Amino acid sequence: MTATRPGDPRKLGPYRVVGRLGAGGMGQVYLGRSPGGRGVAIKVIHPAMADEPDFRSRFRREVTAARAVNGVYTAAVLDADPDAPQPWLATAYLQGLSLQDAVAAHGPFPPHAARTLGAGLAEALVSIHRAGVVHRDLKPSNVMLTPEGPRVIDFGIARASEASALTRTGVALGTPAYMSPEQASGGAAGPPADVFSLGAVLTYAVTGAGPFGHGAVHDVIYRVLHQEPDLGRVPDPGLRSLIAACLRKDPELRPSPEQVLHGLASGGDLASPQGTYWLPPPVAQHIAHQGARPAVRGPSRRRFLVAGAAGVGCAGLMGGAVTATILRLKGEDPVLWKFRLPGDGYLRTGPLLAVGDVYVCTSTETVAIDGRTGRQRWRGAFTAARNASMAVLGGTGFLCDSGAQPALTAFDLASGRPRWQAPLRTRSLAPTPIVAAGVVCLAGSLDAGNSGLFAFDPATGRNRWTYRAELGTSDVAADGGVCYLTDEDGFLAAIDARTGGARWRVRVNERYRTATPVAGGGLVAIETQDGGIRAFDAATGRPRWAVASAGRGGVEGVRRELTGAMLIAGGVVYVSGSHGTLSALDARTGARRWSVTRDLSSRESPSRGGYLLPALGGGLAVLSDPEGGLQAMDAATGRVRWRQTASEGYGEGPLIAGSLVYQGTLDGLYGFDLATGRPALRVDSSEEPGATIGSAQNLAAVGTTVYCAGDSKLIYAVRPS
């Protein structure tokens, strides 16, 4: 950012102009302040263009397009005045990195991060196209990586999708290296043009270059129109195939954004694009560093226009048990809505999030709540096991009830109408359906002699295949279209989700000693019976490394007595256990990067081990303990960055959403600034109707909005203003 210059406006609408952020093709971008002190980015059209009908009309289209789009991964308009002498448009101001800057500074993304990014961008296109708009300029510099996740910005040349062309015939607007052939030739560009650009952006993310190279504009356009894209450096075959489909010359042959989402999911479990934990650690740290800088005295690097996502940095200490929220002292209420569950049933699982809605399962039914308004969408006469997870494929959700009549249930997300049920007994207390390679997989049994991993057709419920094995109580992991499991013979197996055949199988434990594997980044890791860890190449089953037990406690004093207390993320294998030690192992070599031990002697270990694993974001690993303590460490070095105390919790780990880290406790929801640890928010058991939450558990988030279950069958949505 630079200082304002003579002749710059002092005020635009209600916003005070405090600096210059940069210039675009249509005008100047300023940093402004709202009357309440909120940072906004204001785009002002060039004076020379304001009187030209074509440019003013184009600006009107940008405002209309941006206002029409409402999605998690897009930027919404805060305010605009297209009729002013100097037309302007304002969005919330947030520091971050563009995809272009991130790749230029830190290199191409690994395939798993590119897939996660692609999921966020595809969902953004779903929102854009649903509003009847075509973006027309999706490129790396218009993809923002923020503390809240990726955002698609700049609808400067967006156009209603029913229009035949943006400008007069023969004029192509966009960026040549990322525009579709129909757009490059000056023809009509509909939603498939954005899908083409998405394929080009993903190519850049994973290789550091566009699919049609560099050079003079006319050379690039010729290659876009007449040559095949260069995808030889895309390392993941599945991702390469999907990108190639997006880059087909004929728009009718390209997949829709929804099909792109399905294709990305079929390559294995996708991480949520929320936050920054899915990014390469140097990129996540860069974003966190940007966000920790003062907004007005930041670096000269470009700032970004991102709506609906702003960090909260509230001064002061936590009050007593009657304090509603720190933010309420400013007259702001972070509780967006609260919803009381109907009927007589008790809460089993939820909030579960998908497609903008919140799903909660009680002991008698499933309830869908509009995530934006808190209004009930529907009630369904099916439910799920306690703490079970939900899988989603397209417009269908999948839940498993392991009660008196256990079954896998598929239901329509929009209406709640059950589509099919498949009777299946599971031994897991929290059964988790897995979507991989276009099928829904679940471990269980039909009877005593027919157990293993079952795959179902998502549309009909027909059993596609069954991998026969006695699986014990361990869960199944999935990555890249492959399911990984251990059986009671002590073998770890990789099962192709398309066929049900074993790609490889290797003994890791004694008989009847099963353990849950974890997979990610081309690696599969599993605990051995002596408390050590063995890691295998996910594609071949070839041993990569092994870490032997360090004694009674296992790896670094940690014997993993709790299922699932291991995580692979950002090139690190995090191993934790009931003795309070977390070890960070290098995913390539198994070498210990760092470890930390917490004192858990004051309380027995809870029944779940989630609190033993860190929440990852902003280059930090944040840990909690049963007493409510939080500790943030540098994910690369283990150096403690800050410590805080909340209150006694439920044995659940913290949650990172936007620039805050949240902890659910017995007396409410606590929020701390991720970068500094400063208290930022507390919603507790106040008698004030807008703030009452009592306890807070089962935290989940979309963007900066956090959903949780409170007392008296209440579900809450909380977002700092």
Sequence and secondary structure as in RCSB ss.txt:
>XXXX:A:sequence
MTATRPGDPRKLGPYRVVGRLGAGGMGQVYLGRSPGGRGVAIKVIHPAMADEPDFRSRFRREVTAARAVNGVYTA
AVLDADPDAPQPWLATAYLQGLSLQDAVAAHGPFPPHAARTLGAGLAEALVSIHRAGVVHRDLKPSNVMLTPEGP
RVIDFGIARASEASALTRTGVALGTPAYMSPEQASGGAAGPPADVFSLGAVLTYAVTGAGPFGHGAVHDVIYRVL
HQEPDLGRVPDPGLRSLIAACLRKDPELRPSPEQVLHGLASGGDLASPQGTYWLPPPVAQHIAHQGARPAVRGPS
RRRFLVAGAAGVGCAGLMGGAVTATILRLKGEDPVLWKFRLPGDGYLRTGPLLAVGDVYVCTSTETVAIDGRTGR
QRWRGAFTAARNASMAVLGGTGFLCDSGAQPALTAFDLASGRPRWQAPLRTRSLAPTPIVAAGVVCLAGSLDAGN
SGLFAFDPATGRNRWTYRAELGTSDVAADGGVCYLTDEDGFLAAIDARTGGARWRVRVNERYRTATPVAGGGLVA
IETQDGGIRAFDAATGRPRWAVASAGRGGVEGVRRELTGAMLIAGGVVYVSGSHGTLSALDARTGARRWSVTRDL
SSRESPSRGGYLLPALGGGLAVLSDPEGGLQAMDAATGRVRWRQTASEGYGEGPLIAGSLVYQGTLDGLYGFDLA
TGRPALRVDSSEEPGATIGSAQNLAAVGTTVYCAGDSKLIYAVRPS
>XXXX:A:secstr
 B   TTS SEETTEEEEEEEEE SSEEEEEEE TTS EEEEEEE HHHHT HHHHHHHHHHHHHHHH   TTB 
  SEEETTSSS EEEEEEE  EEHHHHHHHH    HHHHHHHHHHHHHHHHHHHHTTEE     GGGEEEETTEE
EE   TT EETT S SSSTT   S GGGS HHHHTT    HHHHHHHHHHHHHHHHHSS TT  S HHHHHHHHH
HS    TT   HHHHHHHHHHT SSGGGS  HHHHHHHHHHTS     SSSTTS HHHHHHHHHHHHS STT  S
S  EE  S       S    TT   TGGGGT   EEEEEE  SS  EEEEEEEETTEEEEEESS EEEEETTT  
EEEEES    TT   EEETTEEEEEE SSS EEEEEETTT  EEEEEE B   SS   EEETTEEEEEEEEETTE
EEEEEE TTT  EEEEEE   TT   EEETTEEEEE TTSEEEEEETTT  EEEEEE S TT     EEETTEEE
EE TTS EEEEETTT  EEEEE   STT BTTB   STT EEEETTEEEEE TTSEEEEEETTT  EEEEEE   
TTS   S  GGGS EEETTEEEEE TT EEEEEETTT  EEEEEE     S   EEETTEEEEEETTEEEEEETT
T  EEEEEE  SSTTT   S EEEEEETTEEEEE STTEEEEE   
